[in-house]
Amino acid sequence: MLEPLLGSQDAERALLYLYCLGEGYPRQMARTWGSTFSAMQKQLERLEAGGVVYSRRLGRTRLYRFNPKYPFLAELQTLLARALTFYPDAERQSLLMQRQRPRMAGKPL
C-alpha cells in the first residue's frame, strides 16, 4: 500500500515490522515477509542513512529500531498504523503475535 510512497515493498514491510514489534534484525524480517535477506538489509541501510531508523549491535546481530530523533516519527507511525488496518486479518495477526523470547522451561503447550 505504501510502496509508491516509500519506493519499495521491502521498505514498507521493514517499517511495518518495526512498528508492530519495536525492533528486529534483517533476517528475521525477511523470514516473516518471505523476502530475501539482502533486499531487506539494503532497505534498512537506506532507512538508517536517512535517519528514520538506527541500529545497534547485540553480539554479531545488528538490531534496528525507529530513531526517536526523527522529526516525522509520529506522523510516520500514524501512517503505518493506518496502513496496517488494510492488511488481511491473518497477515496482521501473524505479525502482531510473533514470539520474541523462548518459552519458559516446563511450561505446558
N, C-alpha and C positions, 0 to 999 in steps of 0.2 A: 503494500500500500504506500509506503513512504519511499519506495525505490526511486521514483523520478526526482524526489526532493533530495535524497541523500546520495544518489549516484550509483548505488548498487544494493542488491538484495542482501548481501552478506553484511553490509554496514547496518542495515535495518535490523537484521537478526542479532547482530552483536549488541546493539543498543537496547533492543527489547530484552535480551538475556540479562544484561546488566541492570536494567530497570526492575526486572522481576526478582532476580536473585542477589543483587547487590555487588557481587564480584564474581570473577570467573577467569579461566585461562583458555587460550585459543583452542586447544584440542577438545576440551570439554564442550565448548560452544559448537564446534564443528560436528561432534557426535550428536549433540542434541538436535541440530537442524539438518543433519545429513549432508553437510557441506564438506569441503576439503579444508584441511588444516592450513595449507599455505594461503588460501584465499581469505580465511578468517584472520590469520595473523597479519596479512597485508592490510586489511581494513582497520584492525586495531592499531597498527603502527601509524596509519594515516590519521586516525582519530586522535591518537596521542600527540602527533605532531601539530595538530590543530588545537590542542588544549582541551578537548572535550573529555578525554579520559586520561588517567595516569596509571602507571604500572609500578609494581614493587616486586622484588624478588623474595621468594619464600623457598629456600633451598635452591633447587635447579629450576623451579617453576616461576614463571612471570605471571602474577595476578593483576588483572585490570579492574579498575573501579571508575566511577564518574569523578571528574575533577570538581570538587566543591567550589573552586575559584572561577569556574567557567561562568561568564556573565549571563548566559541564557539557559542555565541549567534548569531552572524552574519551568520555563516555557517548553524546553525540550522534554522534560518528564511529563508535562501535561499532554503534549502531543503524542508521546509514546503510550500513555495511559489510554488516550482516545483511540489510537490505532489498535491497541490490544483488544478493545471491545469488538472489533470487526473480525478478529480471528475466530476460526471454528472452536467450539467449546472443548472438544477433545484435545486440540493442539494447545489451547490456552491452559487447560488443567494439567497437561503433561509438563508444561514449562513451569508452572507455579508449584507443582508437587515434587520437585526433584529433591532427593536426599542430599544433604550437604555434609553429613558426618556418618560414621558407621553405627550400626545398631548396637545397643548395649549388650554385653555378654549375658547370656542366659535369658534374655527377653523373648517371650513366645512370639511366633509369627502370627 
